[in-house]
């Protein structure tokens, strides 16, 4: 077997232009994530300018060369501009990049290691046990910022219209949703459950910092395996944001959704928000997050349901979908307001 030799492609065709931009965009994404974690983006948003070398009176002194490289990279992306060789100011794309910072933090800090081992986890024989790692604290914090734009105000409006007596938040992440509920509704009891120890620690610390230990209980647990217990007996509202896809595939999801009705015998509503799988081929107008979200879950072996599959699962598990609210951010997100079917309606 032999190959026919082909003339080499002139490097001038790819060292600049679209392919080079793919490379530089990856570096810009890492710089944006780092700038968020270091507080550089917040500094620019609050003060309108910063020192190029990062010497802005931080409690931990930043390395000048590293910070300059971050700002220069963001300058390439139009997120920042450098004035007089020493002062950084917001660039023409700063406002949009700042609004999207949660997506970049989720992508780079939260899932960066997963994407870096994509070749390894794409081999079937390597996909056993704990075959990948993600920074779940970063995933939780990034998801919190993503949800703050649109999803959380939707939850606030629903709970304002009908306050919960006792709420359980499945996949509570950073705990901010429960903190906000406890502040807004002084009579509401709150329980947060998350399978990730890192997320539980983050949420518990946030609750303590806000002085809400007596109002909010944070505990580790798997939403797929909850059993009835005294603390759940009077729960009337269950919330679940950005982790519903972890219940799938469909047979397991139906079992878990039925299990929620049994674990919370007096539940009146389930407010579930998740991002669904797209069915069209990606193109030039593909929204932010879509490719990263779908590729990450494919690498992890987590099935992402479509909107139709979600609706089928709800019906089979004995939940009636009263309203469906699509979201712009995150793209392809939907907030489902569900209630338990009556005995007559129950398909079991």
NUZA-418229 format. One record per residue (C-alpha): residue number from 1; residue in three letters; z, x, y. Coordinates in steps of 0.001 Angstrom, whole numbers, plus 500000, padded with zeros to 6 digits. Each point is the difference from the previous one (the first is absolute). Layout:
BEGIN
NUNU  resi  resn      zz      xx      yy
NUNU   NUM   ALA       Z       X       Y
...
//
This chain:
BEGIN
NUNU  resi  resn      zz      xx      yy
NUNU     1   UNK  500000  500000  500000
NUNU     2   UNK  499145  501356  503415
NUNU     3   UNK  499970  498804  503566
NUNU     4   UNK  497134  500154  502413
NUNU     5   UNK  500981  502151  502954
NUNU     6   UNK  499855  498337  503384
NUNU     7   UNK  499802  501648  503390
NUNU     8   UNK  503389  500254  501640
NUNU     9   UNK  500781  497450  502663
NUNU    10   UNK  500033  501572  503425
NUNU    11   UNK  503682  500241  501048
NUNU    12   UNK  498970  498843  503460
NUNU    13   UNK  499500  496572  498426
NUNU    14   UNK  503674  499557  499091
NUNU    15   UNK  502306  502415  501848
NUNU    16   UNK  499765  497602  502946
NUNU    17   UNK  499501  496253  499999
NUNU    18   UNK  501128  497151  497715
NUNU    19   UNK  501133  502083  497009
NUNU    20   UNK  501893  502409  502248
NUNU    21   UNK  501610  496984  501664
NUNU    22   UNK  501314  498828  496616
NUNU    23   UNK  501798  503329  499650
NUNU    24   UNK  501349  499953  503554
NUNU    25   UNK  501066  496366  499696
NUNU    26   UNK  502263  500945  497099
NUNU    27   UNK  501685  502638  502155
NUNU    28   UNK  500291  497533  502879
NUNU    29   UNK  501706  497494  497684
NUNU    30   UNK  502582  502598  498973
NUNU    31   UNK  500538  500946  503653
NUNU    32   UNK  500508  496353  500987
NUNU    33   UNK  502534  499479  497207
NUNU    34   UNK  501861  503175  500978
NUNU    35   UNK  499965  499082  503688
NUNU    36   UNK  501565  496653  499143
NUNU    37   UNK  502766  501507  497865
NUNU    38   UNK  500782  502697  502564
NUNU    39   UNK  500218  497449  502797
NUNU    40   UNK  497051  501455  501899
NUNU    41   UNK  498175  496672  500153
NUNU    42   UNK  503101  498189  501233
NUNU    43   UNK  500481  502685  502668
NUNU    44   UNK  496475  499456  501300
NUNU    45   UNK  500380  496223  499848
NUNU    46   UNK  503298  500109  501917
NUNU    47   UNK  499490  502885  502432
NUNU    48   UNK  496219  500144  500369
NUNU    49   UNK  499878  503769  499474
NUNU    50   UNK  501463  502854  497942
NUNU    51   UNK  500006  503780  499873
NUNU    52   UNK  497213  501469  497878
NUNU    53   UNK  502413  502384  498271
NUNU    54   UNK  502461  497208  499185
NUNU    55   UNK  502737  501475  502214
NUNU    56   UNK  501256  496616  501209
NUNU    57   UNK  503713  500375  499347
NUNU    58   UNK  500016  498835  496368
NUNU    59   UNK  503265  500348  498070
NUNU    60   UNK  498070  502062  497425
NUNU    61   UNK  497688  502469  501696
NUNU    62   UNK  496404  499510  498898
NUNU    63   UNK  497712  502877  499084
NUNU    64   UNK  497619  500464  502918
NUNU    65   UNK  496900  500954  498020
NUNU    66   UNK  500455  497120  497554
NUNU    67   UNK  500424  497438  502779
NUNU    68   UNK  497024  501380  501933
NUNU    69   UNK  497858  499673  496850
NUNU    70   UNK  501101  496375  499569
NUNU    71   UNK  499173  499151  503622
NUNU    72   UNK  496651  501850  499870
NUNU    73   UNK  499024  498119  496847
NUNU    74   UNK  500957  496697  501585
NUNU    75   UNK  497930  501076  503000
NUNU    76   UNK  496967  500310  497723
NUNU    77   UNK  500638  496392  498925
NUNU    78   UNK  500328  498792  503602
NUNU    79   UNK  503671  499094  499487
NUNU    80   UNK  501241  502596  502501
NUNU    81   UNK  498659  502104  502845
NUNU    82   UNK  501205  503408  501185
NUNU    83   UNK  500283  500539  503743
NUNU    84   UNK  500175  503458  501627
NUNU    85   UNK  500503  501636  496633
NUNU    86   UNK  503648  498969  499712
NUNU    87   UNK  500546  496243  500442
NUNU    88   UNK  499004  497332  497474
NUNU    89   UNK  499209  496442  501083
NUNU    90   UNK  498757  496948  498086
NUNU    91   UNK  496280  500036  499270
NUNU    92   UNK  497534  497095  499954
NUNU    93   UNK  500942  499049  496412
NUNU    94   UNK  503755  500435  500366
NUNU    95   UNK  500859  496316  500291
NUNU    96   UNK  498121  499070  496820
NUNU    97   UNK  501304  503024  498094
NUNU    98   UNK  503570  499250  501027
NUNU    99   UNK  499630  496408  498840
NUNU   100   UNK  498637  501284  496664
NUNU   101   UNK  502579  502766  499492
NUNU   102   UNK  501698  498176  497118
NUNU   103   UNK  496794  500057  497960
NUNU   104   UNK  499622  503753  500444
NUNU   105   UNK  503640  500630  499117
NUNU   106   UNK  499651  497848  496869
NUNU   107   UNK  496801  501845  499098
NUNU   108   UNK  500985  503627  500625
NUNU   109   UNK  503769  500232  499687
NUNU   110   UNK  500423  497131  497567
NUNU   111   UNK  496989  500468  497705
NUNU   112   UNK  498728  503495  500787
NUNU   113   UNK  501216  501550  496755
NUNU   114   UNK  498437  497184  497980
NUNU   115   UNK  496586  500512  501586
NUNU   116   UNK  500229  503766  499537
NUNU   117   UNK  500345  499573  496212
NUNU   118   UNK  497205  497425  499707
NUNU   119   UNK  498006  502187  497534
NUNU   120   UNK  503042  500377  497747
NUNU   121   UNK  500972  496324  499905
NUNU   122   UNK  496377  498968  499447
NUNU   123   UNK  500170  501459  496475
NUNU   124   UNK  501271  497389  497532
NUNU   125   UNK  502073  502491  497990
NUNU   126   UNK  501981  500874  503131
NUNU   127   UNK  500977  496417  500788
NUNU   128   UNK  503318  499647  498192
NUNU   129   UNK  503593  500041  501143
NUNU   130   UNK  500589  500856  503664
NUNU   131   UNK  496534  501403  500546
NUNU   132   UNK  499999  499839  503825
NUNU   133   UNK  502370  500262  502947
NUNU   134   UNK  500140  498208  503341
NUNU   135   UNK  502481  500409  502844
NUNU   136   UNK  501478  496513  499836
NUNU   137   UNK  502077  500462  503118
NUNU   138   UNK  496806  500718  501952
NUNU   139   UNK  498218  497111  498266
NUNU   140   UNK  502838  497681  501077
NUNU   141   UNK  500039  501252  503585
NUNU   142   UNK  496210  499896  500307
NUNU   143   UNK  499928  496485  498557
NUNU   144   UNK  502634  498939  502500
NUNU   145   UNK  497833  501082  502935
NUNU   146   UNK  496938  498367  498431
NUNU   147   UNK  501845  496707  499640
NUNU   148   UNK  501589  499995  503454
NUNU   149   UNK  496723  499150  501745
NUNU   150   UNK  499256  496648  498419
NUNU   151   UNK  501762  499319  496697
NUNU   152   UNK  503589  500192  501211
NUNU   153   UNK  499424  497672  502971
NUNU   154   UNK  498556  497472  497513
NUNU   155   UNK  503176  500242  497920
NUNU   156   UNK  502144  499673  503107
NUNU   157   UNK  498176  496820  500990
NUNU   158   UNK  500392  498439  496537
NUNU   159   UNK  503702  500830  499840
NUNU   160   UNK  500560  498799  503559
NUNU   161   UNK  498494  496652  499100
NUNU   162   UNK  502136  499705  496872
NUNU   163   UNK  502856  502535  499878
NUNU   164   UNK  501067  501222  496570
NUNU   165   UNK  503546  499529  498763
NUNU   166   UNK  499697  502938  497623
NUNU   167   UNK  496947  502231  499688
NUNU   168   UNK  498963  502629  497474
NUNU   169   UNK  497370  502531  501054
NUNU   170   UNK  498161  501455  497003
NUNU   171   UNK  498698  503514  500635
NUNU   172   UNK  502156  500214  503118
NUNU   173   UNK  498717  503488  500883
NUNU   174   UNK  501631  501333  503166
NUNU   175   UNK  502188  496886  500346
NUNU   176   UNK  498739  499136  503476
NUNU   177   UNK  498949  496464  499091
NUNU   178   UNK  503497  499100  498847
NUNU   179   UNK  501559  501699  503020
NUNU   180   UNK  497808  497913  502272
NUNU   181   UNK  500835  496798  498071
NUNU   182   UNK  503728  500708  500130
NUNU   183   UNK  499877  500602  503738
NUNU   184   UNK  498004  496846  500703
NUNU   185   UNK  501931  497708  497630
NUNU   186   UNK  503738  500669  499978
NUNU   187   UNK  500644  497531  497156
NUNU   188   UNK  497399  501421  497597
NUNU   189   UNK  501166  502112  497071
NUNU   190   UNK  497571  502780  499015
NUNU   191   UNK  499308  501965  496823
NUNU   192   UNK  497395  502756  499781
NUNU   193   UNK  498629  501200  496664
NUNU   194   UNK  497697  502981  499470
NUNU   195   UNK  499048  501935  496872
NUNU   196   UNK  499782  503318  501885
NUNU   197   UNK  503277  501943  500411
NUNU   198   UNK  498560  501683  503108
NUNU   199   UNK  499217  496645  501600
NUNU   200   UNK  503462  498666  499074
NUNU   201   UNK  501661  503014  501623
NUNU   202   UNK  497858  499608  503121
NUNU   203   UNK  500757  496284  500285
NUNU   204   UNK  503731  500424  499332
NUNU   205   UNK  500244  502699  502678
NUNU   206   UNK  498179  497783  502509
NUNU   207   UNK  502300  497063  499241
NUNU   208   UNK  503104  502170  500463
NUNU   209   UNK  498645  501447  503217
NUNU   210   UNK  499649  496477  501387
NUNU   211   UNK  503515  499024  498890
NUNU   212   UNK  498710  497277  497674
NUNU   213   UNK  501564  501084  496692
NUNU   214   UNK  501930  496760  499785
NUNU   215   UNK  496887  497886  500527
NUNU   216   UNK  497368  501819  497983
NUNU   217   UNK  500256  501285  496428
NUNU   218   UNK  497432  502583  498872
NUNU   219   UNK  499611  500678  496287
NUNU   220   UNK  497590  501598  497581
NUNU   221   UNK  498135  497702  497655
NUNU   222   UNK  496634  499082  498542
NUNU   223   UNK  498539  496730  501297
NUNU   224   UNK  498266  499577  496645
NUNU   225   UNK  503255  499987  498045
NUNU   226   UNK  502497  498014  502072
NUNU   227   UNK  502436  497782  498125
NUNU   228   UNK  502197  497171  501261
NUNU   229   UNK  503372  501108  501404
NUNU   230   UNK  502648  498495  502273
NUNU   231   UNK  498696  501780  503107
NUNU   232   UNK  496608  498320  499499
NUNU   233   UNK  501253  496484  499295
NUNU   234   UNK  499773  498728  503588
NUNU   235   UNK  496943  501956  501211
NUNU   236   UNK  497594  497618  501711
NUNU   237   UNK  497383  502453  501342
NUNU   238   UNK  498303  502960  498317
NUNU   239   UNK  497730  502369  501929
NUNU   240   UNK  497646  502597  498591
NUNU   241   UNK  497796  502217  502180
NUNU   242   UNK  497394  502553  498887
NUNU   243   UNK  501269  500381  496434
NUNU   244   UNK  498756  496856  498263
NUNU   245   UNK  497134  501942  498404
NUNU   246   UNK  502621  501982  498063
NUNU   247   UNK  500572  496830  497956
NUNU   248   UNK  496489  500063  498556
NUNU   249   UNK  497923  499753  497720
NUNU   250   UNK  499868  496192  499928
NUNU   251   UNK  501975  499314  496828
NUNU   252   UNK  502853  502182  501263
NUNU   253   UNK  499751  498523  503485
NUNU   254   UNK  500277  496437  498674
NUNU   255   UNK  503025  501020  497931
NUNU   256   UNK  501643  501635  503035
NUNU   257   UNK  499305  497024  502281
NUNU   258   UNK  501490  497656  497401
NUNU   259   UNK  502934  502373  499759
NUNU   260   UNK  500658  499630  503718
NUNU   261   UNK  500411  496253  499572
NUNU   262   UNK  502549  500636  497260
NUNU   263   UNK  501852  502805  501825
NUNU   264   UNK  500239  497885  503170
NUNU   265   UNK  500581  496465  498696
NUNU   266   UNK  500370  498450  503469
NUNU   267   UNK  497146  501807  501697
NUNU   268   UNK  498052  497790  502388
NUNU   269   UNK  497282  502387  501107
NUNU   270   UNK  498408  503324  499197
NUNU   271   UNK  498340  501799  502921
NUNU   272   UNK  497682  502586  498466
NUNU   273   UNK  497673  502252  501985
NUNU   274   UNK  497658  502473  498377
NUNU   275   UNK  496680  501763  500398
NUNU   276   UNK  497315  498765  497610
NUNU   277   UNK  497142  501877  498365
NUNU   278   UNK  496701  499813  501813
NUNU   279   UNK  496978  498844  498031
NUNU   280   UNK  497195  501334  502206
NUNU   281   UNK  498707  503574  499969
NUNU   282   UNK  501469  502240  502741
NUNU   283   UNK  497756  500655  502969
NUNU   284   UNK  499957  501172  503588
NUNU   285   UNK  502203  497095  501098
NUNU   286   UNK  502659  500425  497304
NUNU   287   UNK  503402  499545  501617
NUNU   288   UNK  502714  502628  500245
NUNU   289   UNK  502334  500214  496973
NUNU   290   UNK  497592  498294  497576
NUNU   291   UNK  498595  503085  498269
NUNU   292   UNK  503348  501804  499930
NUNU   293   UNK  501924  497017  498683
NUNU   294   UNK  497502  499208  497257
NUNU   295   UNK  499456  503619  498926
NUNU   296   UNK  503730  500797  499935
NUNU   297   UNK  500744  497075  497733
NUNU   298   UNK  497062  500797  497741
NUNU   299   UNK  501356  503543  499602
NUNU   300   UNK  503466  498631  499229
NUNU   301   UNK  498651  497457  497542
NUNU   302   UNK  501298  497026  502008
NUNU   303   UNK  497753  496951  499807
NUNU   304   UNK  499119  498384  503323
NUNU   305   UNK  499284  496263  499760
NUNU   306   UNK  497452  498141  502079
NUNU   307   UNK  500944  496963  502086
NUNU   308   UNK  498715  497627  497293
NUNU   309   UNK  502034  501779  497330
NUNU   310   UNK  503166  499643  502069
NUNU   311   UNK  499439  496280  500395
NUNU   312   UNK  499435  499589  496242
NUNU   313   UNK  503207  501910  499238
NUNU   314   UNK  502060  497857  502373
NUNU   315   UNK  498805  496810  498365
NUNU   316   UNK  500563  501282  496468
NUNU   317   UNK  503522  501199  500850
NUNU   318   UNK  501077  496696  501493
NUNU   319   UNK  499787  500735  503721
NUNU   320   UNK  498213  497761  502496
NUNU   321   UNK  498215  501833  502808
NUNU   322   UNK  500598  498018  503179
NUNU   323   UNK  498339  502323  502528
NUNU   324   UNK  497952  503204  499972
NUNU   325   UNK  499830  502132  503137
NUNU   326   UNK  497498  502904  500097
NUNU   327   UNK  500945  503085  502015
NUNU   328   UNK  497907  502403  502040
NUNU   329   UNK  502516  502799  499515
NUNU   330   UNK  500284  500922  497272
NUNU   331   UNK  496362  499144  499290
NUNU   332   UNK  499497  497715  497000
NUNU   333   UNK  503636  498903  500181
NUNU   334   UNK  501198  496464  499305
NUNU   335   UNK  503347  498307  500507
NUNU   336   UNK  500618  497282  497412
NUNU   337   UNK  502644  497343  500580
NUNU   338   UNK  500993  498657  496582
NUNU   339   UNK  502422  497448  498618
NUNU   340   UNK  501044  499369  496397
NUNU   341   UNK  497997  497300  498299
NUNU   342   UNK  501951  496921  498937
NUNU   343   UNK  500597  499360  496333
NUNU   344   UNK  497009  497649  499935
NUNU   345   UNK  497772  502570  501730
NUNU   346   UNK  501244  502952  497922
NUNU   347   UNK  497055  501160  497798
NUNU   348   UNK  502386  501251  497319
//
